[in-house]
Amino acid sequence: MSVLSLLLNIAWIVCGGLWMALGWMVAAVIMVLTVIGIPWAKAAFNIAVYTLLPFGQKAVSRADYSGQEDVGTGPPGDIDRSIFVMGGHRRP
């Protein structure tokens, strides 16, 4: 992490980033406690980390990082979308 990123992260935490990250952590814990929220809890934890230290982070493609495509972009995602369309449901 560069010096500029470190300084910006400290300023971010002082100006309210800590409270926002704690809010996401509380939301993630509540999601874990419910059966319906479990799939979203990991994403809420990730958002809490990115909210705590937003500067110096870099978004990369899953394919570039792990060598595997995302589940929703390959054949499993195509099957899921076709089942949803046949069931009369529409996703945005």
Backbone atoms as SQL, in Angstrom:
CREATE TABLE atoms (id INTEGER PRIMARY KEY, chain TEXT, resi INTEGER, resn TEXT, atom TEXT, x REAL, y REAL, z REAL);
INSERT INTO atoms VALUES
  (1, 'A', 1, 'MET', 'N', 0.855, -1.167, 0.000),
  (2, 'A', 1, 'MET', 'CA', 0.000, 0.000, 0.000),
  (3, 'A', 1, 'MET', 'C', 0.906, 1.237, 0.000),
  (4, 'A', 2, 'SER', 'N', 0.600, 2.164, -0.873),
  (5, 'A', 2, 'SER', 'CA', 1.409, 3.380, -0.970),
  (6, 'A', 2, 'SER', 'C', 1.125, 4.312, 0.210),
  (7, 'A', 3, 'VAL', 'N', 2.004, 5.271, 0.382),
  (8, 'A', 3, 'VAL', 'CA', 1.847, 6.242, 1.473),
  (9, 'A', 3, 'VAL', 'C', 0.572, 7.053, 1.277),
  (10, 'A', 4, 'LEU', 'N', 0.284, 7.431, 0.036),
  (11, 'A', 4, 'LEU', 'CA', -0.933, 8.197, -0.235),
  (12, 'A', 4, 'LEU', 'C', -2.183, 7.377, 0.107),
  (13, 'A', 5, 'SER', 'N', -2.187, 6.101, -0.279),
  (14, 'A', 5, 'SER', 'CA', -3.324, 5.241, 0.051),
  (15, 'A', 5, 'SER', 'C', -3.486, 5.097, 1.558),
  (16, 'A', 6, 'LEU', 'N', -2.374, 4.962, 2.263),
  (17, 'A', 6, 'LEU', 'CA', -2.431, 4.857, 3.715),
  (18, 'A', 6, 'LEU', 'C', -3.022, 6.114, 4.343),
  (19, 'A', 7, 'LEU', 'N', -2.563, 7.279, 3.902),
  (20, 'A', 7, 'LEU', 'CA', -3.093, 8.539, 4.431),
  (21, 'A', 7, 'LEU', 'C', -4.577, 8.706, 4.110),
  (22, 'A', 8, 'LEU', 'N', -4.964, 8.358, 2.893),
  (23, 'A', 8, 'LEU', 'CA', -6.382, 8.460, 2.523),
  (24, 'A', 8, 'LEU', 'C', -7.231, 7.482, 3.327),
  (25, 'A', 9, 'ASN', 'N', -6.733, 6.275, 3.570),
  (26, 'A', 9, 'ASN', 'CA', -7.478, 5.306, 4.383),
  (27, 'A', 9, 'ASN', 'C', -7.641, 5.798, 5.812),
  (28, 'A', 10, 'ILE', 'N', -6.594, 6.391, 6.380),
  (29, 'A', 10, 'ILE', 'CA', -6.701, 6.931, 7.749),
  (30, 'A', 10, 'ILE', 'C', -7.735, 8.052, 7.795),
  (31, 'A', 11, 'ALA', 'N', -7.680, 8.960, 6.808),
  (32, 'A', 11, 'ALA', 'CA', -8.667, 10.046, 6.757),
  (33, 'A', 11, 'ALA', 'C', -10.079, 9.487, 6.587),
  (34, 'A', 12, 'TRP', 'N', -10.219, 8.462, 5.768),
  (35, 'A', 12, 'TRP', 'CA', -11.519, 7.833, 5.535),
  (36, 'A', 12, 'TRP', 'C', -12.070, 7.233, 6.828),
  (37, 'A', 13, 'ILE', 'N', -11.228, 6.523, 7.564),
  (38, 'A', 13, 'ILE', 'CA', -11.666, 5.896, 8.815),
  (39, 'A', 13, 'ILE', 'C', -12.081, 6.964, 9.828),
  (40, 'A', 14, 'VAL', 'N', -11.301, 8.026, 9.940),
  (41, 'A', 14, 'VAL', 'CA', -11.606, 9.100, 10.891),
  (42, 'A', 14, 'VAL', 'C', -12.910, 9.806, 10.530),
  (43, 'A', 15, 'CYS', 'N', -13.173, 9.963, 9.237),
  (44, 'A', 15, 'CYS', 'CA', -14.350, 10.723, 8.789),
  (45, 'A', 15, 'CYS', 'C', -15.619, 9.882, 8.668),
  (46, 'A', 16, 'GLY', 'N', -15.610, 8.657, 9.142),
  (47, 'A', 16, 'GLY', 'CA', -16.846, 7.883, 9.147),
  (48, 'A', 16, 'GLY', 'C', -16.768, 6.522, 8.503),
  (49, 'A', 17, 'GLY', 'N', -15.658, 6.185, 7.898),
  (50, 'A', 17, 'GLY', 'CA', -15.533, 4.878, 7.257),
  (51, 'A', 17, 'GLY', 'C', -15.618, 3.725, 8.240),
  (52, 'A', 18, 'LEU', 'N', -15.142, 3.941, 9.464),
  (53, 'A', 18, 'LEU', 'CA', -15.205, 2.893, 10.479),
  (54, 'A', 18, 'LEU', 'C', -16.651, 2.545, 10.804),
  (55, 'A', 19, 'TRP', 'N', -17.497, 3.549, 10.945),
  (56, 'A', 19, 'TRP', 'CA', -18.912, 3.298, 11.255),
  (57, 'A', 19, 'TRP', 'C', -19.623, 2.575, 10.113),
  (58, 'A', 20, 'MET', 'N', -19.248, 2.948, 8.887),
  (59, 'A', 20, 'MET', 'CA', -19.868, 2.286, 7.748),
  (60, 'A', 20, 'MET', 'C', -19.449, 0.816, 7.686),
  (61, 'A', 21, 'ALA', 'N', -18.164, 0.544, 7.926),
  (62, 'A', 21, 'ALA', 'CA', -17.681, -0.837, 7.930),
  (63, 'A', 21, 'ALA', 'C', -18.336, -1.644, 9.048),
  (64, 'A', 22, 'LEU', 'N', -18.473, -1.032, 10.231),
  (65, 'A', 22, 'LEU', 'CA', -19.148, -1.728, 11.335),
  (66, 'A', 22, 'LEU', 'C', -20.607, -2.021, 10.997),
  (67, 'A', 23, 'GLY', 'N', -21.249, -1.100, 10.299),
  (68, 'A', 23, 'GLY', 'CA', -22.628, -1.338, 9.871),
  (69, 'A', 23, 'GLY', 'C', -22.741, -2.530, 8.941),
  (70, 'A', 24, 'TRP', 'N', -21.806, -2.640, 8.006),
  (71, 'A', 24, 'TRP', 'CA', -21.808, -3.793, 7.098),
  (72, 'A', 24, 'TRP', 'C', -21.508, -5.089, 7.848),
  (73, 'A', 25, 'MET', 'N', -20.630, -5.015, 8.854),
  (74, 'A', 25, 'MET', 'CA', -20.328, -6.211, 9.645),
  (75, 'A', 25, 'MET', 'C', -21.564, -6.668, 10.434),
  (76, 'A', 26, 'VAL', 'N', -22.272, -5.719, 11.029),
  (77, 'A', 26, 'VAL', 'CA', -23.496, -6.057, 11.763),
  (78, 'A', 26, 'VAL', 'C', -24.518, -6.670, 10.799),
  (79, 'A', 27, 'ALA', 'N', -24.649, -6.077, 9.622),
  (80, 'A', 27, 'ALA', 'CA', -25.583, -6.624, 8.630),
  (81, 'A', 27, 'ALA', 'C', -25.176, -8.035, 8.232),
  (82, 'A', 28, 'ALA', 'N', -23.879, -8.274, 8.059),
  (83, 'A', 28, 'ALA', 'CA', -23.404, -9.606, 7.684),
  (84, 'A', 28, 'ALA', 'C', -23.691, -10.625, 8.782),
  (85, 'A', 29, 'VAL', 'N', -23.494, -10.235, 10.037),
  (86, 'A', 29, 'VAL', 'CA', -23.776, -11.146, 11.151),
  (87, 'A', 29, 'VAL', 'C', -25.262, -11.464, 11.209),
  (88, 'A', 30, 'ILE', 'N', -26.092, -10.467, 11.000),
  (89, 'A', 30, 'ILE', 'CA', -27.540, -10.713, 10.982),
  (90, 'A', 30, 'ILE', 'C', -27.907, -11.651, 9.834),
  (91, 'A', 31, 'MET', 'N', -27.262, -11.456, 8.670),
  (92, 'A', 31, 'MET', 'CA', -27.524, -12.339, 7.533),
  (93, 'A', 31, 'MET', 'C', -27.124, -13.778, 7.835),
  (94, 'A', 32, 'VAL', 'N', -26.010, -13.966, 8.542),
  (95, 'A', 32, 'VAL', 'CA', -25.570, -15.315, 8.892),
  (96, 'A', 32, 'VAL', 'C', -26.561, -15.982, 9.834),
  (97, 'A', 33, 'LEU', 'N', -27.182, -15.209, 10.696),
  (98, 'A', 33, 'LEU', 'CA', -28.126, -15.773, 11.659),
  (99, 'A', 33, 'LEU', 'C', -29.439, -16.213, 11.016),
  (100, 'A', 34, 'THR', 'N', -29.740, -15.677, 9.849),
  (101, 'A', 34, 'THR', 'CA', -30.962, -16.083, 9.149),
  (102, 'A', 34, 'THR', 'C', -30.604, -17.093, 8.073),
  (103, 'A', 35, 'VAL', 'N', -31.490, -17.978, 7.798),
  (104, 'A', 35, 'VAL', 'CA', -31.234, -18.982, 6.767),
  (105, 'A', 35, 'VAL', 'C', -31.234, -18.331, 5.386),
  (106, 'A', 36, 'ILE', 'N', -32.133, -17.404, 5.170),
  (107, 'A', 36, 'ILE', 'CA', -32.269, -16.782, 3.859),
  (108, 'A', 36, 'ILE', 'C', -31.082, -15.885, 3.532),
  (109, 'A', 37, 'GLY', 'N', -30.476, -15.252, 4.524),
  (110, 'A', 37, 'GLY', 'CA', -29.398, -14.302, 4.281),
  (111, 'A', 37, 'GLY', 'C', -28.018, -14.896, 4.145),
  (112, 'A', 38, 'ILE', 'N', -27.855, -16.195, 4.406),
  (113, 'A', 38, 'ILE', 'CA', -26.523, -16.803, 4.373),
  (114, 'A', 38, 'ILE', 'C', -25.803, -16.596, 3.041),
  (115, 'A', 39, 'PRO', 'N', -26.442, -16.747, 1.884),
  (116, 'A', 39, 'PRO', 'CA', -25.697, -16.549, 0.634),
  (117, 'A', 39, 'PRO', 'C', -25.151, -15.136, 0.456),
  (118, 'A', 40, 'TRP', 'N', -25.771, -14.147, 1.081),
  (119, 'A', 40, 'TRP', 'CA', -25.320, -12.770, 0.926),
  (120, 'A', 40, 'TRP', 'C', -24.352, -12.338, 2.020),
  (121, 'A', 41, 'ALA', 'N', -24.169, -13.148, 3.035),
  (122, 'A', 41, 'ALA', 'CA', -23.319, -12.759, 4.164),
  (123, 'A', 41, 'ALA', 'C', -21.863, -12.585, 3.742),
  (124, 'A', 42, 'LYS', 'N', -21.340, -13.471, 2.905),
  (125, 'A', 42, 'LYS', 'CA', -19.942, -13.349, 2.460),
  (126, 'A', 42, 'LYS', 'C', -19.742, -12.051, 1.693),
  (127, 'A', 43, 'ALA', 'N', -20.687, -11.705, 0.847),
  (128, 'A', 43, 'ALA', 'CA', -20.590, -10.449, 0.107),
  (129, 'A', 43, 'ALA', 'C', -20.628, -9.259, 1.058),
  (130, 'A', 44, 'ALA', 'N', -21.436, -9.323, 2.096),
  (131, 'A', 44, 'ALA', 'CA', -21.504, -8.231, 3.069),
  (132, 'A', 44, 'ALA', 'C', -20.187, -8.097, 3.832),
  (133, 'A', 45, 'PHE', 'N', -19.549, -9.221, 4.171),
  (134, 'A', 45, 'PHE', 'CA', -18.237, -9.164, 4.814),
  (135, 'A', 45, 'PHE', 'C', -17.209, -8.531, 3.880),
  (136, 'A', 46, 'ASN', 'N', -17.240, -8.905, 2.594),
  (137, 'A', 46, 'ASN', 'CA', -16.314, -8.313, 1.618),
  (138, 'A', 46, 'ASN', 'C', -16.539, -6.806, 1.492),
  (139, 'A', 47, 'ILE', 'N', -17.788, -6.394, 1.452),
  (140, 'A', 47, 'ILE', 'CA', -18.089, -4.967, 1.362),
  (141, 'A', 47, 'ILE', 'C', -17.598, -4.246, 2.615),
  (142, 'A', 48, 'ALA', 'N', -17.710, -4.891, 3.771),
  (143, 'A', 48, 'ALA', 'CA', -17.209, -4.282, 5.008),
  (144, 'A', 48, 'ALA', 'C', -15.710, -4.047, 4.931),
  (145, 'A', 49, 'VAL', 'N', -14.970, -5.003, 4.394),
  (146, 'A', 49, 'VAL', 'CA', -13.515, -4.842, 4.269),
  (147, 'A', 49, 'VAL', 'C', -13.183, -3.727, 3.287),
  (148, 'A', 50, 'TYR', 'N', -13.861, -3.716, 2.150),
  (149, 'A', 50, 'TYR', 'CA', -13.603, -2.672, 1.154),
  (150, 'A', 50, 'TYR', 'C', -14.053, -1.304, 1.665),
  (151, 'A', 51, 'THR', 'N', -15.067, -1.275, 2.510),
  (152, 'A', 51, 'THR', 'CA', -15.518, -0.013, 3.087),
  (153, 'A', 51, 'THR', 'C', -14.528, 0.509, 4.120),
  (154, 'A', 52, 'LEU', 'N', -13.900, -0.400, 4.850),
  (155, 'A', 52, 'LEU', 'CA', -12.929, 0.012, 5.859),
  (156, 'A', 52, 'LEU', 'C', -11.663, 0.574, 5.225),
  (157, 'A', 53, 'LEU', 'N', -11.166, -0.073, 4.187),
  (158, 'A', 53, 'LEU', 'CA', -9.921, 0.352, 3.529),
  (159, 'A', 53, 'LEU', 'C', -10.150, 0.461, 2.014),
  (160, 'A', 54, 'PRO', 'N', -10.825, 1.514, 1.559),
  (161, 'A', 54, 'PRO', 'CA', -11.175, 1.583, 0.138),
  (162, 'A', 54, 'PRO', 'C', -10.021, 1.993, -0.774),
  (163, 'A', 55, 'PHE', 'N', -9.054, 2.715, -0.253),
  (164, 'A', 55, 'PHE', 'CA', -7.986, 3.229, -1.109),
  (165, 'A', 55, 'PHE', 'C', -6.856, 2.215, -1.205),
  (166, 'A', 56, 'GLY', 'N', -6.372, 2.008, -2.408),
  (167, 'A', 56, 'GLY', 'CA', -5.310, 1.051, -2.641),
  (168, 'A', 56, 'GLY', 'C', -5.816, -0.315, -3.075),
  (169, 'A', 57, 'GLN', 'N', -7.154, -0.497, -3.107),
  (170, 'A', 57, 'GLN', 'CA', -7.739, -1.753, -3.564),
  (171, 'A', 57, 'GLN', 'C', -7.815, -1.750, -5.083),
  (172, 'A', 58, 'LYS', 'N', -7.799, -2.927, -5.660),
  (173, 'A', 58, 'LYS', 'CA', -7.885, -3.038, -7.108),
  (174, 'A', 58, 'LYS', 'C', -8.845, -4.173, -7.463),
  (175, 'A', 59, 'ALA', 'N', -9.809, -3.884, -8.304),
  (176, 'A', 59, 'ALA', 'CA', -10.752, -4.908, -8.756),
  (177, 'A', 59, 'ALA', 'C', -10.141, -5.645, -9.941),
  (178, 'A', 60, 'VAL', 'N', -10.170, -6.971, -9.889),
  (179, 'A', 60, 'VAL', 'CA', -9.646, -7.791, -10.975),
  (180, 'A', 60, 'VAL', 'C', -10.696, -8.811, -11.383),
  (181, 'A', 61, 'SER', 'N', -10.605, -9.261, -12.594),
  (182, 'A', 61, 'SER', 'CA', -11.523, -10.273, -13.100),
  (183, 'A', 61, 'SER', 'C', -11.248, -11.601, -12.397),
  (184, 'A', 62, 'ARG', 'N', -12.294, -12.341, -12.104),
  (185, 'A', 62, 'ARG', 'CA', -12.129, -13.650, -11.482),
  (186, 'A', 62, 'ARG', 'C', -11.343, -14.583, -12.393),
  (187, 'A', 63, 'ALA', 'N', -11.574, -14.477, -13.699),
  (188, 'A', 63, 'ALA', 'CA', -10.846, -15.320, -14.649),
  (189, 'A', 63, 'ALA', 'C', -9.351, -15.003, -14.623),
  (190, 'A', 64, 'ASP', 'N', -8.993, -13.730, -14.499),
  (191, 'A', 64, 'ASP', 'CA', -7.574, -13.359, -14.427),
  (192, 'A', 64, 'ASP', 'C', -6.950, -13.790, -13.106),
  (193, 'A', 65, 'TYR', 'N', -7.728, -13.764, -12.027),
  (194, 'A', 65, 'TYR', 'CA', -7.207, -14.064, -10.695),
  (195, 'A', 65, 'TYR', 'C', -7.061, -15.564, -10.466),
  (196, 'A', 66, 'SER', 'N', -8.111, -16.328, -10.790),
  (197, 'A', 66, 'SER', 'CA', -8.111, -17.754, -10.467),
  (198, 'A', 66, 'SER', 'C', -8.033, -18.663, -11.689),
  (199, 'A', 67, 'GLY', 'N', -8.190, -18.089, -12.875),
  (200, 'A', 67, 'GLY', 'CA', -8.173, -18.912, -14.081),
  (201, 'A', 67, 'GLY', 'C', -9.500, -19.582, -14.371),
  (202, 'A', 68, 'GLN', 'N', -10.542, -19.291, -13.586),
  (203, 'A', 68, 'GLN', 'CA', -11.863, -19.880, -13.781),
  (204, 'A', 68, 'GLN', 'C', -12.879, -18.773, -14.023),
  (205, 'A', 69, 'GLU', 'N', -13.813, -19.057, -14.907),
  (206, 'A', 69, 'GLU', 'CA', -14.885, -18.096, -15.163),
  (207, 'A', 69, 'GLU', 'C', -15.855, -18.083, -13.990),
  (208, 'A', 70, 'ASP', 'N', -16.623, -17.022, -13.880),
  (209, 'A', 70, 'ASP', 'CA', -17.643, -16.921, -12.860),
  (210, 'A', 70, 'ASP', 'C', -18.759, -17.910, -13.170),
  (211, 'A', 71, 'VAL', 'N', -19.402, -18.437, -12.144),
  (212, 'A', 71, 'VAL', 'CA', -20.448, -19.441, -12.320),
  (213, 'A', 71, 'VAL', 'C', -21.587, -18.915, -13.186),
  (214, 'A', 72, 'GLY', 'N', -21.951, -17.660, -13.018),
  (215, 'A', 72, 'GLY', 'CA', -23.095, -17.121, -13.737),
  (216, 'A', 72, 'GLY', 'C', -22.825, -16.746, -15.180),
  (217, 'A', 73, 'THR', 'N', -21.571, -16.804, -15.627),
  (218, 'A', 73, 'THR', 'CA', -21.272, -16.374, -16.989),
  (219, 'A', 73, 'THR', 'C', -21.059, -17.530, -17.957),
  (220, 'A', 74, 'GLY', 'N', -21.002, -18.756, -17.476),
  (221, 'A', 74, 'GLY', 'CA', -20.776, -19.905, -18.337),
  (222, 'A', 74, 'GLY', 'C', -22.051, -20.706, -18.527),
  (223, 'A', 75, 'PRO', 'N', -21.903, -21.987, -18.882),
  (224, 'A', 75, 'PRO', 'CA', -23.068, -22.852, -19.082),
  (225, 'A', 75, 'PRO', 'C', -23.997, -22.956, -17.876),
  (226, 'A', 76, 'PRO', 'N', -23.490, -23.020, -16.631),
  (227, 'A', 76, 'PRO', 'CA', -24.446, -23.061, -15.513),
  (228, 'A', 76, 'PRO', 'C', -25.341, -21.819, -15.453),
  (229, 'A', 77, 'GLY', 'N', -24.782, -20.666, -15.763),
  (230, 'A', 77, 'GLY', 'CA', -25.582, -19.449, -15.782),
  (231, 'A', 77, 'GLY', 'C', -26.610, -19.459, -16.907),
  (232, 'A', 78, 'ASP', 'N', -26.221, -20.021, -18.061),
  (233, 'A', 78, 'ASP', 'CA', -27.172, -20.139, -19.174),
  (234, 'A', 78, 'ASP', 'C', -28.343, -21.036, -18.799),
  (235, 'A', 79, 'ILE', 'N', -28.053, -22.149, -18.126),
  (236, 'A', 79, 'ILE', 'CA', -29.114, -23.062, -17.692),
  (237, 'A', 79, 'ILE', 'C', -30.026, -22.366, -16.694),
  (238, 'A', 80, 'ASP', 'N', -29.439, -21.651, -15.745),
  (239, 'A', 80, 'ASP', 'CA', -30.227, -20.931, -14.744),
  (240, 'A', 80, 'ASP', 'C', -31.143, -19.904, -15.402),
  (241, 'A', 81, 'ARG', 'N', -30.597, -19.131, -16.328),
  (242, 'A', 81, 'ARG', 'CA', -31.428, -18.116, -16.991),
  (243, 'A', 81, 'ARG', 'C', -32.538, -18.754, -17.814),
  (244, 'A', 82, 'SER', 'N', -32.246, -19.880, -18.482),
  (245, 'A', 82, 'SER', 'CA', -33.296, -20.519, -19.289),
  (246, 'A', 82, 'SER', 'C', -34.401, -21.081, -18.397),
  (247, 'A', 83, 'ILE', 'N', -34.056, -21.623, -17.233),
  (248, 'A', 83, 'ILE', 'CA', -35.072, -22.129, -16.303),
  (249, 'A', 83, 'ILE', 'C', -35.922, -20.970, -15.782),
  (250, 'A', 84, 'PHE', 'N', -35.286, -19.846, -15.467),
  (251, 'A', 84, 'PHE', 'CA', -36.031, -18.695, -14.966),
  (252, 'A', 84, 'PHE', 'C', -36.987, -18.163, -16.024),
  (253, 'A', 85, 'VAL', 'N', -36.545, -18.104, -17.277),
  (254, 'A', 85, 'VAL', 'CA', -37.402, -17.588, -18.344),
  (255, 'A', 85, 'VAL', 'C', -38.562, -18.547, -18.583),
  (256, 'A', 86, 'MET', 'N', -38.307, -19.857, -18.577),
  (257, 'A', 86, 'MET', 'CA', -39.382, -20.826, -18.795),
  (258, 'A', 86, 'MET', 'C', -40.380, -20.804, -17.644),
  (259, 'A', 87, 'GLY', 'N', -39.917, -20.440, -16.443),
  (260, 'A', 87, 'GLY', 'CA', -40.802, -20.384, -15.289),
  (261, 'A', 87, 'GLY', 'C', -41.638, -19.120, -15.247),
  (262, 'A', 88, 'GLY', 'N', -41.427, -18.225, -16.202),
  (263, 'A', 88, 'GLY', 'CA', -42.209, -17.000, -16.251),
  (264, 'A', 88, 'GLY', 'C', -41.612, -15.864, -15.457),
  (265, 'A', 89, 'HIS', 'N', -40.457, -16.073, -14.857),
  (266, 'A', 89, 'HIS', 'CA', -39.803, -15.027, -14.085),
  (267, 'A', 89, 'HIS', 'C', -38.830, -14.279, -14.979),
  (268, 'A', 90, 'ARG', 'N', -38.630, -13.027, -14.670),
  (269, 'A', 90, 'ARG', 'CA', -37.675, -12.222, -15.427),
  (270, 'A', 90, 'ARG', 'C', -36.693, -11.602, -14.471),
  (271, 'A', 91, 'ARG', 'N', -35.449, -11.658, -14.851),
  (272, 'A', 91, 'ARG', 'CA', -34.426, -10.972, -14.074),
  (273, 'A', 91, 'ARG', 'C', -34.027, -9.707, -14.816),
  (274, 'A', 92, 'PRO', 'N', -33.640, -8.701, -14.081),
  (275, 'A', 92, 'PRO', 'CA', -33.241, -7.455, -14.746),
  (276, 'A', 92, 'PRO', 'C', -31.952, -7.609, -15.516);
